[in-house]
Amino acid sequence: MSNTISKMIVAAAIAAAVSVQADARTHSKSIIVESPSDLPEMAQRNSEAMYLHYTGDGRAILYLEQDQGRTLAIVDVSDPAAIRAVAQVPVDARSTYDFVQTLSDSAVLIHYRDHSGFAVIDLKKFKRPVLTEAAQFQHPARAEALGNNGLLLASTTHPSPEAEDPEYEVFDMSDPSRPASLATFEGVKQRLERQETGTVFLLGNSGLTVIRRPGVEEDYAAELNSQRGN
C-alpha cells in the first residue's frame, strides 16, 4: 500500500471520528440539540429577545426581535422536529425592547430598553403583529398585568423607579389596539394585593382606592362554596 493511500485512509478515519464526536455532542437517546444551522435562516440571525405565543388553534409561534426592534421574525415551533419559518415583518418600535408581560390571549407588553416607556404588540393575527403606542405608556416606572385584560402602570417624574408616591393608571386591554384608560390615582403611598380575589388596594392622598376583578371574585367564591360543600 502506497504512502499516499495510507495517508488518505488515516485522514478519512479522523474525519469519521470527528463526525461521530460532533454527533455525540448534539444528539443522544434522550436529547437532541438543534444548532442554528439546523434551523430556518431567519433563526440564524442575531436577535435581541424572543416571545412564545400560542394561537387559538393550538399552534406555538416563536417571535424573534431583530434589527434593533424594527423586525419580528416569526417561526412556527408547533412541531419541534419540523420548525419552519413563517415570515419576517416590520414593526414600528422606537428602539430595542424586552417582552415583559402577557396581556389577554393575543397581546404582549414590551418595555423599551432605553427607558422611554412601554408599548403593546397585538398578535391576534399572528402573521401580522401590530405595535400600539399610547401617550400614557411613555416613561412609566413600572407595569403589571391585572389578569388577562387589565394593565396597571406606575409613573413618576422622579428619575428613580422606586420614587415615592407615584401616579397609577388603570387600563382595560380587552382590545389591545385601543387601550382604554379607566382611572388615574395620584400620590399613591402604598399598594397591597389580595391574590385570592385579584383585588388591588391603593392608599393615596385622597384615601383608599380598590381595584376589583369580578371574574376572579366569582371563581374564588365558587371555590369556597365547593370546599364548604365537601
N, C-alpha and C positions, 0 to 999 in steps of 0.2 A: 504494500500500500504506500503510495507516494506521500511525501511530507505535506503537500498541498491538500490532498484528500483528508489526511488526518486532522489538519487544522480546520477544515470545513465541518468535519464531524464534531469536533470539540466545540466549535462556535455554535452549531445547531443545538447541541446538548445544553450549553449555557443559556441560550435563548429560551429553550423549552423550560428550563428550571426557573428562569426569571418570570416567565409567563405563569407557571404554576404558583410561584410565590405571590405574584400580584393577585391572582385569582383567590388565593387563600386569604389574602388581606381584606378582600371585599365581599367574599361570599363564604357562608358556612351552611350547615344543615338548618340552622335556625335563624340566621341573619343574612340579609342581602343589603349591601351598601351600593346605592346608585350614585356614581360620581357625576359632576356637571356634564361631562362629555357624553354620558348616557341619556341625558335629558334633552328636551327641545332647546333650540338655540337661544330663545329668549330667556330661558332659565340659566344660561351660562353667563349672562351679562351681569355686571356689578349692580347690586340692588341695595337700597337703603333700609328697607323694612318689608315685612310681609304680613298678610292677614288672611285667615282661613274663613270662608263663608260657605254656609250650607243653603242651597236653594230649596224651594218648596217641593220640588220633585225628587229630592234625595241626592242631588249631586253635591260634591265637595269641590269648591273653587278656591284656588290659591291666587291671591293678588300680590304682585311683586312691585314695590315702588322703585322707580328708576329715573334717571335723568334729573336728579335733584328735585324729585317730586313731581315733575311735569308729565310723567308717563306711568301708566299702570300696565304691567304685563299680566295677562290672565291665563292661568294654567288649570286645566281640568285634572284633578288628582283623585277623582272618584274611584278609579281602579289603579292602585299603586303600581301594578305590573304593566300598566299601559297609560302612563302620564302623557298628556298631549297638550299642545299649545292651542289656545283659543283665539286670542287677539292681543294687540298692543294698542292702547287707546290714550289720547292726551287728556290731562286734567288741568284745571286752572289753579293749581296750588301755587302759593306765593314763594314757598321755599320747601326744603325737605321737612318731613314730619314723621311722627310716630302714630301708629294706631293705638288708641288708649282705652276705648270703651265701646262695647257693642250697644247699639240703640235699636229697639224693635227687632223685627226679624230680617230687616233688609237695609240696615244703615249702620255706619260706624263713625264714631267721633275720632277726629285726628287732632293732634297738638303740634303746632309748628315749632321746630327746634330753635328758631331764632326768637322764641318767646313772644311772638306777635299775636298769639291767641289760638283759637280753635276753629274748626270747620267740621262739616258733616259730609260724608260721602254716601250717597244713596245707591244701593246695589240691587234695587228691585228688578231692574233689567240688567242682569249680571254682566252682559256683554257690553253694556253702555253705562258705566258708573258715572254719576253726576255729583260734582262737588258743589256744596252750598255754603256761601258765606253769609254772615249776618253781622250788622254793626255791633250788636251786643256781645258777639263772640270775640271781639278784639280786646286783647290784653287782660283777660280774666286770669286770676291766680290759680284757681283750681276748678275742676269739673268732675261731676259724678252723676251716674245714671240713677234715675228714680224708676226702678222697674224697667219694663221694655219700652215704655212710651214717654218717659219723662227725663228731664235733664235739669240739674241744679248747678248753676255757675256762681262762683265766688269771685268778685272783682275787688280791686283795691287800687288806690292812687299811689300807694307806697311801693318802693322797689322790691321789698321782700314779700314773697308769697305767704309768709307767716305773720304778716302785719295784723294788728288787732282791728276789731270792728269792721270787717269787710262788708261789702254790699252783696246780697244774694239775689239771684233772679231765677225764677222757675219757668221752664219751657215745656210745652206739650209737643212731643216729637212724633205724634201719630203719623203726620205727613212730613217725612224728613226734608222734603224740598221746600217746605213752608213752616219753619219753626214758629210756634205761637207762644209769645210771652204772656204768662198768666199773672205774675205778680213780682214786685221788687221790694226787698226789705233792706233798709239801711241800718248801719250801726249794730250789726249782729255781734253780740258779746260771747255767746256760747251756742253750740249746736249739739243736740243729742238725738239718738235714733233708737226706736223700738223696732227691732228687726221682725218680730213675730207678726206685727200688723203693718209693717212698712211705713210707720209714722215717723216724721222728722219734726223735732221741736227746735225752734229758733228763738233765742232770747235777745231782744233788741231794745233800742231806746224807747219804742212805743209799747213795749210789753212782750207777751208771748205770741208767737205765730206757730200754727200747727199745719203741716203739710200731710194730707191724708191720701191713701191709695185704697179706695173701696174694694177693689178686686182682691187685694191681699187680706183685707179685713174679713171679707166673706170666706176666703179659704181658711183663715185661722179659726173663725167661728165654727165652720163645718168640722174642722179637725177636733176642736174641743167637744163638740156635740158627739162626735164619733167615739172619742175617748170616754166620755161620760156614759155613753150607751153600753160600752163594754163593762 
